Amino acid sequence: MFVRRLLIVLGDQLDRRSTLFQHADPRQDLVWMAEVAEESTHVWSHKARIALFLSAMRHFRQDLESNGWRVHYRQLDDPSNSGSLAAELTGAIRRYQPQTIHVVQPGDWRVQQSLLQACPSIGILEDTHFLSTPEDFRRHASNRKQLRMEYFYREMRRIHGVLMDGNQPCGGEWNFDAENRESFDQRGPGLIPTPAAFPPDALTRAVIHLVEARFPHHPGKLQHFDWPTTADQAAQALHDFLDHRLPHFGAYQDAMWTAEPYLYHSRLSAALNLKLLHPRDVIHEAERRYRDGRAPLAAVEGFIRQILGWREYVRGIYWLHMPGYASLNALHAHQPLPGFYWTGETGMNCLRQAITQTLQYGYAHHIQRLMITGLFALLLGVEPRQVHEWYLAVYVDAVEWVELPNTVGMSQFADGGIMASKPYIASGKYIQRMSNYCDGCRYKPGSCPFTILYWDFLRRHQTTLRNNPRMTMQLRNLMRFTPQKLIAIQQEAAKLRASLTPPPQS
């Protein structure tokens, strides 16, 4: 078989509009895709995460083949599958002898190194799925002492003309975050439109069976699997969110409630990160809802900020600082990740709710990640790499370019302030204010492990944080404690750390 170009499509690059296909010819070029075990085992991946990647890949292969493309596709259960991306690619190159080999820039530095190992001359193409490039971000960062998402976001709004009235932001403000911090009252969220669901078709059912057989001891459940696995399904999910939940998304985006995993959130991050949805389309459709009077500005701006601002910003941070970023540990945290992160078996109801939900669905929204699971790990002093590997393993939308900076930088402050201006820390009072989790808990908010560890965190890091103006009020509150009270807090925190079991060996 003559192969002019070997076109590598990775599991998170399922985009027919990709630059990879712009000058390709189905008659001369060959698409190469491979399911390999190492992508499911380099972290102890949630079964739903594995199933989503494999199902979306197989649906994408079907789409390509139905449109006349030649596809070399190696399935996970092929008897001769080596389990290694580099080894599989090396074998394909030896077999087809292509004139050139191309791939869109991977979303994982490790994967990029693996491809370069197999083919040092590989052509790495710009990922046009994003609205900025790593080089754009490098230029943005070059003349700044500090990198803050808000200023990058404003720059992106201007460049792309998003939510702009002339040269001014819609509504006269860049950011409506102050209007987007509401919680539910005692009656709870009430009836919320159920997100669009996509029951597994025959192809996905075969993948689920394969995952259960091949990875029986991996964490997570598959009974609830209903994620979009094609571009058409992802588009349906987008319009379902925009029509039914976007108007209330802004106000309640930080709220949490028992047995309500989705609330007003979009469930679109996985489809975006697999490239089944293009962010430009998502942003355009959301802005149109505001222009047409179908959604308030605060809700639309808050949603668009997550995509045009935060999503692009964390990718810029990732490629600016890798590979060293993954090893940062500015707060010198070395505690092991507690074993209950893999089971949800803990007396702290907020953690039990967030982790059990994660194991059931492979999903938790951003405040559950930042201010429940992430906050506890930060206050406890867990080694950042262990926290990063847990997040990468358990969420279906996790790809390293987005997950690593969110964990190391935003959640754990392990980068010392490269990404966030302060550690995002709070006591149990925050969880009580933003959820009903405390109602079903054995601990009272004022004396729960979160609160004990909060004060101990401030005590341990007060010298480091003293020069941070955003920490002044919290440190001032710490100074009200007597030396005897601080010793008691230290002892309680030490007792708590000693009581936690280490994670299982995966």
C-alpha angles and dihedrals in degrees: 000000000000112000119185096177129013106214112203115207114189124205094260095045102074096144122131089195091057119133085241090076099039097097099017126123119211090209095056106023131070127212113220122202130166137185107208130182095228090069089061098040108039081086122019093261125208111249091237091054091053092046094049094052094046095045094047091048093051092048089050090052089053090051093050094048092048087056094053103265122142108231129191101202124180113199123210091242096049104125094231096046106130094202092233126105093210093048093048092049092047090054092049092050091050091049101046103027093209120199091228137006124213137184135171111245107280121238091230125064090210092056091048090054090048092054092047089051090056095042119013091185095055114138110235111203129203114263104239090185087088127068093225134034131227087251091053089054092046089056090047090052097042097083099035129092090201131030114220124176094220094065093043089050092053090050091052091049090054095044094050099033094236119164090349130141100200106307094337129082116254111267092017094273133090096208132034096181092126089066093049103067104086125137130202122262123234091286090065128217096316120207112349121185108258112244118251109273129202113207112213115271122211093279093050092045089055090051092049090051090049093050093049090050098042100039105028095150097048117111125261142044133266101196091095097046108140104135122143109260101179135052091248092054091046090054090051090051091050095053092043090057095044093049100042112023111018095083090063098030095092099052095046103031092113097043125107132196135181115267092001106110099169110026106164096336122124105231086213101118094089092051090047093049093048087049093241086126127040113225091221090061092047092050093046094050093046092050090049089058089058094044090050092049094246097118132027120254094242092057095045094045092049091051095045091047089061091056108030093033115026100028094050092041097055091049089053091050091049097054093038093057108027138151094019094047092076091062099049117126107166094166093049093236115176107159114126118248108262115253092235089073085078097044110025088229103142136118091233102096097202091056092042091053096046096043096042089050090049092051092048099046108013086238143103126157123247098268093048087053098042103035103030115029095018095042094052092050091049094049092044092051100240117179105264095227090058090050090048093050091050093052091045090051104045108041122077092215095052117127115157099241090063102027100049099056091041090054105035096035111027103026104033102024086221092143090064095238105320090125109017128040094224142003109276098232132154140160128244089277090076092055090048091052096048101039147018092241093111091061091071098039132106090220129074115231093241094055104025122123090262091059095044091049092044092060091041090052091054090046093051096044103033093112092052094045098041094095094049108100092202090062097051097100095046093048091047089057090051091055090063091071120096119238088252091054091050090051090051091051090050091051093047091050092049091050090050093051091049091052095058120094121225120249121273119264105261 
